[in-house]
Amino acid sequence: MPLNLDARWAIKQCFAVQPQVADEHAFISQRGAGIKPQAIENVVKKYAQHAGLEGMSPHTLRHAFGKSA
């Protein structure tokens, strides 16, 4: 399914400030390499815990926000 308008807007904003590197990954680390899946999972779990959300993962976010606009 395509991303909804809000998700596409947020990704465009990220890419606008992301430094240009030779790596083809969508999201890069501070070292200029692609972010590993475990790092993304850790960030999602960290902020989900701060927000009081249980059972949150990158997969659940994909299903929550990867819908048609």
C-alpha positions, 0 to 999 in steps of 0.5 A: 500500500502507498504511504498516506500524505502525512507520511510522505510529507514527513519523509520529504522533510527528512530527506530535505535536511539529510546530508547527501552520501553515496549510500542508497539507504533511505535513512542514514546514520551519523557515520553516513551508512545505512541504519541497521534494522535493529537500530530502527527497532530500538528507536521505535521501542524507546519512543513508544515506551515514553509515549506509554504504548505497548507492543509497538514495533516498526511493523505495527507502525508500517500497518498503522501509517502505510495506508492510502490517503 
